[in-house]
Amino acid sequence: MDGDIQTVTPFIPTEHDAPPPEPQDALLSTQRSDSPLRKRVRRRSSTSSTALMDPSQSPLSVPQDPYVPQRDEKYYMSDGSCVLRVGTTLFNVVHRSILSADSSSFGTLFTLPQGDIPMEGTSDDNPIVLPGDSPEEFRNFLWSLYALPHEIMMVRGPRVDLSRLIDIAKVANKYSFKSTETWALDAIQEYIERKPSPLLSSISVGIPFSADSPPSTPESKRQISRIIRLAQMCGHTNLLDTMISLLRQLMSSLDFSYLAMSLADELDFRELRGLAYLEVLQRSVFICGHDENGNLLVAGDVHKSADGADRLVVSPVQRLRLLSGYHRLTKAWERLRVLPIQFEHAPLCGATWHQHSCTQSWTEFWKEKTRSDGVLSLGAANVIGRLQVILKEFDKWGSAAYMHHDCKSVARRAIQETIKRTTEALPDYFHEDGEY
């Protein structure tokens, strides 16, 4: 936990970490609106641009203007009736009725009165401009509308293009193709739930943080991040629960623990936030700010120390939350250690037993076990782990204890309930506000 606090931007892999998409129209970036379908920005036609060329210059030697839209090789159809522009790529689909199906946003667009303005989408010079998508995403979406039956069946086969399905669901959600969106999300869910899960097949699970920790790649983290964001955006509860469960399995890896921690902060996943912060707190050394050479550290990176230990770079806010969690959890344990968990004695204890002796026996057990080697071997902030050790010791206590049998059962439930309450309250420990 060293380094000066500086502004560090957390790294969370997104679809934008993929190879850069085709360049967007420079003018479009300043004219964004909340609507997914917008009027296009007029530009001088490519014909007028070529007219300015030196006649003596060969066309092959002239570099192509990156902002002049190019026709898509597959989905610019010669008999198309609707020209769409995504970035610098033109698509020409056959029937407007296909884009209008499924109560999509295109149906509303096509029914808007045009007045004296030429109808958009009728030519390359007057396309319907779709901002915010990449050509690859929209190309994959069109595949879902025009794919042949045998191509669709491949989605249920052993080899699935997961990125294509994610793109289809994302674009379908944006333009309200509800049945297409549901189909793509269900296909992703079915793919992930295969045994063993394809997302886990290339990642070793269950190895503690060390040099041999589960390997993670930018692509695997990017795919998991995209699916979790997609499931939340589309409100697909089953897929979201499946992905969070999968991510929790991967949190034995430092990279995936940081990913879980950052996604939980970004998307406000309360339960995941508490578990991820606790995992990072218990299993890693975290740093923030600059290295010894004055270079700014990037949140999410893992550095090797001189002794070979992994050191996780976190943002200033994350470091403050981790330190706050450590402080609050250690105080919580100290309160538990000093004052044994309280419980109501069983009715028969007062009638046939000496309650004072029962209470004394429980108090002696608690004082002894909170100082045991098994408890002290765990970190001071690992309240849940320490309580679980005490619960195991209580089960071994047997008949030697001078406690009523029914009171033993009540005391055991009291330990379990304390573990449950502490687990549910974990996110409240890891925040920067409030009392310390």
C-alpha positions in Angstrom: 0.0 0.0 0.0 2.6 2.6 -1.1 2.9 5.4 -3.6 1.4 8.9 -3.5 -2.3 9.4 -4.3 -2.6 10.7 -7.8 -5.3 10.7 -10.4 -5.4 7.2 -12.0 -8.0 6.3 -14.5 -9.3 2.7 -13.8 -9.0 0.4 -16.7 -12.1 -1.6 -17.6 -12.0 -3.5 -20.9 -14.8 -2.6 -23.2 -15.7 -3.2 -26.8 -13.7 0.0 -27.5 -10.5 -1.9 -26.6 -10.9 -3.9 -29.8 -9.0 -2.9 -33.0 -10.1 0.7 -33.9 -13.3 0.8 -35.9 -13.6 2.6 -39.2 -13.4 6.4 -38.7 -16.6 8.2 -38.0 -17.6 11.4 -39.8 -15.8 14.2 -38.0 -18.9 16.4 -38.2 -21.2 13.7 -36.7 -19.4 13.6 -33.4 -20.5 17.1 -32.6 -24.1 16.5 -33.6 -25.1 13.6 -31.4 -28.7 13.2 -30.1 -30.6 10.8 -28.0 -32.3 9.3 -31.0 -30.5 6.3 -32.6 -31.7 7.5 -36.1 -30.7 10.9 -37.2 -30.6 13.1 -40.3 -27.4 12.8 -42.2 -24.8 15.5 -42.5 -24.4 16.5 -46.2 -21.0 16.4 -47.8 -19.6 17.1 -51.2 -20.0 14.1 -53.3 -17.1 11.9 -54.3 -17.8 12.8 -57.9 -17.0 16.5 -57.3 -13.9 15.5 -55.3 -12.5 13.5 -58.2 -13.2 16.4 -60.6 -10.5 18.4 -58.8 -7.8 15.8 -59.4 -4.9 16.5 -61.7 -5.9 14.8 -65.0 -2.3 13.7 -65.5 -2.3 11.9 -62.1 -3.3 8.2 -62.1 -6.3 7.4 -59.8 -4.4 4.6 -58.3 -1.8 6.9 -56.9 -4.3 9.2 -55.1 -4.7 8.2 -51.5 -8.3 7.4 -50.6 -10.1 10.0 -48.5 -10.8 8.1 -45.2 -14.0 10.2 -44.7 -15.6 9.4 -48.1 -18.1 6.6 -47.4 -17.4 3.2 -49.0 -19.9 0.5 -50.0 -19.9 -2.6 -47.8 -18.7 -5.6 -49.7 -21.4 -7.9 -48.5 -24.4 -5.8 -47.5 -24.5 -3.2 -50.2 -26.9 -5.0 -52.4 -27.4 -4.1 -56.0 -31.2 -4.4 -55.7 -31.4 -2.7 -52.3 -34.0 -0.1 -51.6 -32.6 1.6 -48.4 -29.1 3.1 -48.1 -27.8 3.3 -44.6 -24.5 5.0 -43.5 -22.7 3.7 -40.4 -19.4 5.5 -39.9 -17.9 5.6 -43.4 -19.6 2.4 -44.6 -22.7 2.4 -46.8 -25.2 -0.5 -46.5 -28.0 -1.0 -49.0 -30.6 -3.5 -47.8 -33.3 -5.0 -50.0 -36.6 -4.2 -48.3 -37.5 -1.5 -45.9 -40.2 -3.9 -44.6 -37.4 -6.1 -43.2 -36.0 -3.1 -41.2 -39.5 -2.2 -40.2 -40.3 -5.6 -38.8 -40.6 -6.5 -35.1 -41.9 -3.0 -34.2 -38.5 -1.6 -34.6 -37.5 2.1 -34.6 -37.0 2.0 -38.4 -40.8 1.5 -38.8 -41.4 4.8 -37.2 -38.7 6.5 -39.2 -40.1 5.3 -42.5 -43.6 6.6 -41.7 -42.4 10.2 -40.9 -43.7 12.8 -43.4 -40.9 14.1 -45.6 -42.5 17.2 -47.0 -40.5 18.8 -49.8 -37.2 17.2 -48.5 -36.0 14.3 -50.7 -36.6 10.9 -48.9 -33.4 9.8 -47.1 -32.0 6.4 -47.8 -32.7 6.5 -51.6 -29.1 7.0 -52.7 -25.5 7.1 -51.6 -25.6 10.8 -51.5 -28.7 10.9 -49.3 -28.3 7.9 -46.9 -30.0 7.4 -43.5 -27.2 8.1 -41.0 -26.9 5.8 -38.0 -24.6 7.3 -35.4 -23.0 5.4 -32.5 -22.5 2.0 -34.1 -19.4 0.6 -35.7 -19.7 -0.9 -39.2 -18.7 -4.3 -37.9 -21.5 -4.2 -35.3 -24.1 -3.3 -37.9 -22.7 -5.8 -40.3 -23.2 -8.6 -37.8 -26.7 -7.3 -37.1 -27.6 -7.5 -40.8 -26.3 -11.0 -40.8 -29.1 -12.0 -38.3 -31.7 -10.6 -40.7 -30.3 -12.2 -43.9 -28.6 -15.4 -42.7 -29.7 -18.7 -44.3 -31.2 -21.5 -42.1 -28.0 -23.5 -42.1 -26.0 -20.4 -41.0 -28.5 -19.7 -38.2 -28.1 -23.4 -37.0 -24.4 -22.8 -36.5 -25.2 -20.7 -33.5 -26.3 -23.9 -31.7 -23.3 -25.8 -32.9 -19.9 -26.3 -31.2 -18.3 -23.3 -32.8 -20.0 -20.0 -32.0 -19.0 -16.5 -32.9 -19.7 -14.9 -29.5 -18.7 -11.4 -30.7 -21.2 -11.6 -33.4 -24.0 -12.5 -31.0 -23.0 -9.7 -28.7 -23.1 -7.2 -31.6 -26.5 -8.5 -32.7 -28.1 -8.2 -29.3 -26.6 -4.7 -28.8 -27.8 -3.3 -32.1 -31.1 -5.0 -31.8 -31.7 -3.5 -28.4 -30.8 0.0 -29.7 -33.3 -0.2 -32.6 -36.0 -2.1 -30.7 -35.8 -5.4 -32.6 -37.2 -7.3 -29.6 -37.4 -10.8 -30.9 -33.9 -10.6 -32.5 -32.5 -9.2 -29.2 -34.1 -12.0 -27.2 -32.9 -14.7 -29.6 -29.3 -13.4 -29.5 -29.3 -13.1 -25.7 -30.8 -16.6 -25.2 -28.1 -17.9 -27.6 -25.4 -16.3 -25.5 -26.9 -17.7 -22.4 -27.0 -21.2 -23.8 -23.4 -20.9 -25.0 -22.1 -19.8 -21.6 -24.0 -22.5 -19.8 -22.4 -25.3 -21.7 -20.5 -27.8 -19.6 -17.7 -26.9 -19.3 -18.4 -23.3 -20.0 -16.4 -22.2 -23.1 -15.5 -18.9 -21.3 -13.8 -21.0 -18.6 -12.2 -23.6 -20.8 -9.2 -21.5 -21.6 -8.8 -20.1 -18.0 -7.6 -22.2 -15.1 -9.8 -21.6 -12.1 -9.2 -22.0 -8.4 -5.5 -21.1 -8.2 -4.7 -18.6 -5.5 -2.9 -15.3 -6.3 0.7 -16.2 -7.3 2.9 -16.4 -10.3 0.7 -19.3 -11.3 -2.6 -17.4 -11.0 -5.2 -18.1 -13.7 -4.1 -16.6 -16.9 -6.3 -13.8 -18.2 -6.1 -12.1 -21.5 -7.4 -8.7 -22.6 -9.8 -10.6 -24.9 -11.3 -12.8 -22.2 -11.8 -9.8 -19.9 -13.2 -7.8 -22.7 -15.8 -10.5 -23.6 -16.9 -10.9 -20.0 -17.2 -7.1 -19.6 -19.2 -6.8 -22.8 -21.6 -9.5 -21.9 -22.2 -8.2 -18.3 -22.9 -4.7 -19.6 -25.1 -6.1 -22.4 -27.1 -8.2 -20.0 -27.7 -5.3 -17.7 -28.6 -2.9 -20.5 -31.1 -5.4 -21.9 -32.5 -6.4 -18.5 -31.7 -10.1 -19.1 -31.7 -11.2 -15.5 -30.7 -14.8 -16.1 -27.7 -13.9 -18.3 -26.6 -11.3 -15.8 -26.8 -13.7 -12.9 -24.9 -16.3 -14.9 -22.1 -13.9 -15.7 -21.8 -12.6 -12.2 -21.6 -16.1 -10.9 -18.9 -17.0 -13.5 -16.9 -13.9 -12.6 -17.0 -14.8 -8.9 -15.5 -18.2 -9.9 -12.6 -16.3 -11.6 -11.9 -14.0 -8.6 -9.1 -16.2 -7.5 -7.2 -14.3 -10.2 -6.0 -10.8 -9.4 -6.9 -9.5 -12.8 -10.5 -10.8 -12.6 -10.8 -9.6 -9.0 -10.0 -6.1 -10.1 -12.4 -6.5 -13.1 -15.2 -7.6 -10.7 -14.4 -4.7 -8.3 -14.4 -2.1 -11.1 -17.5 -3.4 -12.9 -19.4 -3.5 -9.5 -18.5 0.1 -9.0 -19.5 1.1 -12.5 -22.8 -0.8 -12.7 -23.7 -0.6 -9.0 -23.7 -4.4 -8.3 -23.9 -4.2 -4.5 -23.2 -7.8 -3.6 -20.4 -8.2 -6.1 -18.8 -5.0 -4.9 -18.4 -6.2 -1.3 -17.1 -9.6 -2.3 -14.6 -8.2 -4.9 -13.2 -5.5 -2.6 -12.8 -8.1 0.2 -11.0 -10.5 -2.2 -8.6 -7.8 -3.3 -8.0 -6.6 0.3 -7.2 -10.1 1.5 -5.1 -11.4 -1.3 -3.1 -8.6 -2.8 -0.8 -5.7 -2.1 -2.3 -2.6 -3.8 -0.5 0.5 -4.9 -1.4 3.8 -6.4 0.2 6.9 -7.9 3.7 6.8 -9.5 6.5 4.2 -9.6 10.0 4.8 -8.4 10.9 6.4 -11.7 8.0 8.9 -11.5 5.9 7.1 -14.2 2.1 7.3 -13.7 0.7 3.9 -12.8 -2.3 2.6 -14.7 -5.1 1.2 -12.6 -5.7 -2.5 -13.2 -2.0 -3.3 -14.0 -0.2 -5.9 -12.0 3.5 -5.2 -11.1 6.0 -7.6 -9.7 7.9 -6.4 -6.6 11.5 -7.2 -5.9 10.5 -10.2 -3.9 8.3 -11.5 -6.7 5.0 -10.6 -5.1 2.2 -9.2 -7.3 1.2 -5.6 -6.6 -2.1 -4.4 -8.0 -2.5 -0.8 -9.2 -5.7 0.8 -8.0 -7.2 4.2 -8.5 -7.1 6.7 -5.6 -10.9 6.2 -5.0 -10.5 2.4 -4.9 -7.5 2.7 -2.5 -9.5 4.9 -0.2 -12.4 2.4 -0.2 -10.0 -0.5 0.4 -8.4 1.2 3.4 -11.8 2.2 4.7 -12.9 -1.4 4.5 -9.8 -2.6 6.3 -10.3 -0.1 9.1 -14.0 -0.8 9.6 -13.7 -4.6 9.4 -10.9 -4.7 11.9 -12.9 -2.6 14.3 -15.9 -4.9 13.8 -13.8 -8.0 14.6 -12.4 -6.3 17.8 -15.9 -5.7 19.0 -16.8 -9.4 18.3 -13.7 -10.6 20.0 -14.3 -8.6 23.2 -18.1 -9.3 23.4 -19.2 -12.8 22.6 -22.2 -13.1 20.2 -25.4 -12.9 22.3 -28.3 -15.4 22.1 -31.5 -16.2 23.9 -31.2 -19.2 26.2 -33.6 -22.1 25.4 -36.7 -22.3 27.7 -35.6 -25.7 29.1 -32.2 -24.2 30.0 -33.8 -22.1 32.8 -36.0 -24.9 33.9 -33.5 -27.8 34.1 -30.1 -26.1 33.8 -28.1 -23.4 35.4 -28.2 -20.5 33.0 -25.2 -18.9 34.6 -23.1 -22.0 34.0 -24.3 -22.2 30.4 -23.4 -18.6 29.8 -20.0 -18.9 31.4 -19.2 -22.0 29.4 -20.1 -20.1 26.1 -18.0 -17.1 27.2 -15.0 -19.2 27.9 -15.3 -21.0 24.6 -15.5 -17.7 22.7 -12.5 -16.2 24.4 -10.4 -19.3 23.8 -11.4 -19.8 20.1 -11.0 -16.1 19.1 -7.3 -16.4 20.2 -6.8 -19.8 18.5 -4.1 -20.3 15.8 -6.6 -21.0 13.1 -8.3 -17.6 13.7 -5.1 -15.6 14.1 -3.7 -17.1 10.9 -6.3 -15.1 9.0 -6.0 -11.4 8.4 -7.6 -9.0 11.0 -10.1 -7.8 8.4 -11.2 -11.3 7.5 -14.1 -11.3 9.9 -16.1 -13.8 7.8 -13.3 -16.2 7.6 -12.6 -16.0 11.3 -16.2 -16.6 12.2 -16.3 -19.6 9.9 -13.2 -21.1 11.8 -15.0 -20.5 15.1 -18.2 -22.2 13.7 -16.1 -25.3 12.8 -14.5 -25.3 16.3 -18.0 -25.1 17.9 -19.1 -28.2 15.9 -16.1 -30.0 17.4 -16.9 -28.9 20.9 -19.2 -31.9 21.4 -20.6 -32.9 24.8 -17.7 -31.7 26.8 -19.2 -28.2 27.0 -21.2 -27.3 30.1 -24.1 -25.9 27.9 -27.6 -27.1 27.5 -28.1 -29.0 24.2 -30.8 -26.6 23.0 -28.7 -23.6 23.8 -25.9 -25.1 21.7 -28.2 -25.1 18.7 -29.3 -21.5 19.4 -25.6 -20.4 19.7 -24.7 -22.1 16.5 -27.5 -20.3 14.6 -26.3 -17.1 16.2 -22.9 -17.6 14.7 -24.4 -18.4 11.3 -26.6 -15.4 11.3 -23.6 -13.1 12.2 -21.7 -14.5 9.2 -24.7 -13.8 7.0 -25.3 -10.3 8.3 -21.6 -9.5 7.8 -21.6 -10.8 4.3 -24.6 -8.8 3.3 -23.2 -5.7 4.9 -19.8 -6.0 3.1 -20.5 -3.2 0.6 -21.1 -0.8 3.5 -17.6 -1.3 4.8 -16.0 -0.4 1.5 -17.0 3.2 1.0 -15.2 6.4 1.5 -18.0 8.3 3.4 -19.4 8.0 6.8 -17.9 7.3 10.2 -14.6 5.5 10.7 
